Amino acid sequence: MLRSLQPLAAFGLAIAVLLSGPAQAQDEAEIARIGKMDAKELAGFIGAVTQSVAQDTLKLQPAAQRRDCVELVRASNAFTLGYRLLAEADAALGGKPENDAVVLKTRIVQSRVITFAARVRADEWLSRICVNFAMPADKADEARYAMPVKLQTNEFTQAVIEARQAADANLTIAVAAGISKKCPDVISAIQSIQLFVPYLEKLSKDVAKRPEALGPRASRRGLEVARGQLINAGNKLYRELGAGCRATPPVATEAPENEAPPPAQ
């Protein structure tokens, strides 16, 4: 499958891979190409993966409401692949110029937190309405329709650690924007905080159900503190500079909630 995509730009490959679902074994060499991307290609690649995850996330609730287990399985597998692709991009940062690596690392970590939230959401809906689901025979042999592997405790632990890293990065960006007083920086910092705060809350609720995932480096209390710090930083930035830059006022929104689909029948 991936071989037919070689003429595409590197970041275009990410979209095609995600929409096609988990890679087959013969595609591993193509995925290894991520390690050879330069900083500009990696930036495009990370953006494409993040965009694909966002597009599939919008399909989850409608799929659950119509009890479309086929689509929920496909999306769940796409999220799992996106999570892996972001890890591959992170590994590719070795040897890149420090300034580029720091910026890309921040984008990767934040995207992985968002992608992990999508994985959890898909897993929850599959568990609610697709317990006895059997994949139709015409799709049963396709990798993208394989029943997703359940999320593991260590993955929640890693997600908490990465969420704290991303929160710290957002705080650093907000401070830098306040110092620079440049409107593009201010608007970008406020928007980034607005995007990220709900995912911290969602992850905090998720790990509350899995205390075994928590520890010295993966603290639920730490997530709550980070969320409060980001809200305060966003509000402060808006009060001091945001209005003059015509930024959207920050809103301390709650986490993206799963609207419960009908109970399994």
C-alpha positions in Angstrom: 0.0 0.0 0.0 2.6 2.5 1.0 4.8 1.9 -2.1 2.1 3.5 -4.2 2.4 6.6 -2.2 6.1 7.3 -2.7 5.6 10.2 -5.1 3.7 12.1 -2.4 5.3 14.7 -0.2 6.5 13.2 3.1 3.8 14.8 5.2 1.1 13.6 2.7 2.3 10.1 3.4 1.1 10.4 7.0 -2.5 11.2 6.0 -2.6 8.3 3.6 -1.2 5.9 6.1 -3.6 7.0 8.8 -6.7 6.7 6.6 -5.6 3.3 5.5 -5.2 2.0 9.1 -2.4 -0.1 10.6 0.6 -0.7 8.4 1.2 -4.2 7.1 4.6 -5.9 7.9 5.9 -5.1 4.4 5.3 -1.4 5.1 7.9 -1.2 7.9 10.6 -0.1 5.6 8.4 2.8 4.4 7.7 3.8 8.0 11.4 3.8 8.7 11.7 6.6 6.2 10.5 8.9 8.9 13.9 8.6 10.5 15.5 10.2 7.4 13.2 13.3 7.3 14.7 16.7 7.8 13.2 19.2 10.2 10.9 20.8 7.7 9.6 17.4 6.5 9.1 16.3 10.1 7.1 19.4 10.9 4.8 18.7 7.9 4.5 15.1 8.9 3.6 15.8 12.5 1.0 18.3 11.4 -0.5 15.8 9.0 -0.8 13.1 11.6 -2.4 15.5 14.1 -4.9 16.7 11.5 -5.8 13.2 10.6 -6.4 12.3 14.2 -8.6 15.4 14.6 -10.7 14.5 11.6 -11.2 10.9 12.8 -12.0 12.2 16.3 -15.0 14.2 14.9 -16.4 10.9 13.5 -16.3 9.0 16.8 -19.5 10.3 18.4 -21.7 10.0 15.3 -20.3 6.5 14.7 -21.2 5.6 18.3 -24.7 7.0 18.1 -25.4 5.0 15.0 -23.7 1.9 16.6 -21.2 1.7 13.8 -18.7 -0.7 15.3 -16.8 -1.1 11.9 -16.0 2.7 11.9 -15.1 2.7 15.6 -12.7 -0.2 15.1 -11.1 1.6 12.0 -10.8 4.9 13.9 -9.3 3.2 17.0 -6.7 1.5 14.8 -5.9 4.8 13.0 -5.3 6.5 16.4 -3.0 3.7 17.5 -1.0 4.1 14.3 -0.9 7.8 14.7 0.4 7.4 18.2 3.2 5.2 16.8 4.0 7.5 13.9 4.4 10.4 16.4 6.8 8.2 18.4 8.8 7.5 15.2 8.9 11.2 14.5 10.2 11.8 18.1 12.9 9.3 17.6 13.9 11.0 14.3 14.8 14.2 16.2 18.2 12.8 17.2 20.9 14.8 15.4 18.6 17.6 14.4 19.6 21.2 15.2 18.7 21.9 18.8 16.3 24.8 18.1 14.4 22.7 15.6 14.4 19.7 17.9 12.9 21.6 20.8 10.1 23.0 18.8 9.2 19.7 17.2 9.5 17.8 20.4 6.9 20.2 21.9 4.5 19.6 19.0 5.0 15.8 19.1 4.4 15.5 22.8 1.2 17.7 22.7 0.0 15.7 19.6 0.6 12.4 21.4 -1.5 13.6 24.4 -4.4 14.5 22.1 -4.0 11.3 20.1 -4.0 9.3 23.4 -7.2 10.9 24.4 -8.7 9.9 21.1 -7.5 6.3 21.7 -9.2 6.2 25.2 -12.4 7.7 23.8 -12.6 5.1 21.0 -11.7 2.3 23.5 -14.5 3.4 25.8 -17.1 3.4 23.1 -16.0 0.0 21.7 -16.3 -1.4 25.3 -19.8 0.0 25.7 -21.5 -1.0 22.4 -19.3 -3.4 20.6 -18.6 -6.1 23.2 -20.2 -8.9 21.1 -19.4 -7.4 17.7 -18.1 -9.7 14.9 -16.4 -8.0 12.0 -18.2 -8.7 8.6 -16.4 -11.3 6.6 -15.5 -8.9 3.8 -13.4 -6.9 6.2 -12.2 -9.5 8.6 -8.9 -10.0 6.9 -8.0 -6.3 6.6 -5.5 -5.0 9.2 -7.3 -1.7 9.7 -10.4 -3.7 10.8 -8.5 -5.9 13.3 -10.0 -5.6 16.8 -7.8 -3.0 18.6 -5.5 -4.1 21.4 -6.7 -2.8 24.8 -4.8 0.1 26.3 -2.2 -0.9 28.8 -1.4 0.6 32.2 2.0 1.6 31.2 0.6 3.6 28.3 -1.5 5.7 30.7 1.6 6.2 32.8 3.5 7.5 29.8 0.5 9.7 28.8 0.6 11.4 32.2 4.3 12.0 31.9 4.0 13.4 28.4 1.0 15.6 29.4 3.1 17.3 32.1 5.9 17.8 29.5 3.5 19.4 27.1 2.0 21.6 29.9 5.5 22.8 30.8 6.2 23.6 27.2 3.0 25.6 26.9 3.9 27.6 30.0 7.3 28.3 28.5 5.7 29.5 25.3 3.2 31.7 27.2 6.0 33.3 29.2 8.0 33.9 26.1 5.0 35.5 24.4 4.5 37.8 27.3 8.1 38.9 27.1 8.1 39.4 23.3 4.7 41.2 23.3 4.3 40.2 19.7 0.7 39.6 18.8 1.3 36.5 16.7 3.1 34.9 19.6 0.5 36.0 22.1 -2.4 34.7 20.0 -0.6 31.4 19.3 0.1 30.9 23.0 -3.4 31.6 24.1 -4.8 29.3 21.4 -2.4 26.5 22.4 -3.5 26.7 26.0 -7.2 26.7 25.0 -6.6 23.6 22.9 -4.6 21.7 25.6 -6.4 22.4 28.9 -9.4 20.2 28.1 -7.1 17.2 27.4 -5.4 17.6 30.8 -8.8 17.4 32.5 -9.8 14.4 30.3 -6.6 12.5 31.2 -7.0 13.4 34.9 -10.4 11.8 34.8 -9.2 8.7 32.9 -6.3 8.0 35.3 -8.6 8.5 38.3 -10.1 5.1 37.3 -6.6 3.6 36.9 -4.6 4.4 40.1 -2.2 1.7 39.2 -0.9 3.9 36.4 0.1 6.6 38.8 3.4 7.1 40.6 6.2 9.6 41.4 6.6 10.6 37.8 2.9 10.2 36.8 0.9 12.2 39.3 -2.8 13.0 38.9 -2.3 15.9 41.3 0.5 17.1 39.0 -2.0 17.1 36.1 -4.5 19.2 38.1 -1.8 21.7 39.1 -0.6 21.9 35.5 -4.1 22.6 34.3 -4.6 25.4 36.8 -1.2 26.9 35.9 -2.1 26.9 32.2 -5.5 28.5 32.8 -3.9 31.2 34.9 -1.2 31.8 32.4 -3.7 32.1 29.5 -5.9 34.5 31.5 -2.9 36.6 32.5 -1.6 36.8 28.9 -5.0 37.8 27.7 -5.5 40.5 30.3 -2.1 42.0 29.7 -1.8 41.7 25.9 -4.5 39.5 24.4 -7.3 42.1 24.1 -5.0 44.5 22.3 -4.0 41.7 19.9 -7.6 40.8 19.3 -7.1 37.3 20.7 -10.1 35.2 21.7 -10.6 35.3 25.4 -9.4 32.1 27.1 -12.2 29.9 28.4 -11.5 27.4 31.2 -13.5 24.7 29.4 -13.9 21.2 30.8 -12.5 18.2 29.1 -14.1 16.8 25.9 -16.7 14.5 27.3 -18.0 11.3 25.7 -21.7 11.7 25.1 -22.9 8.2 26.0 -24.3 6.2 23.1 -27.3 4.0 23.6 -26.7 1.0 25.9 -25.7 -2.3 24.3 -28.5 -4.4 23.2 
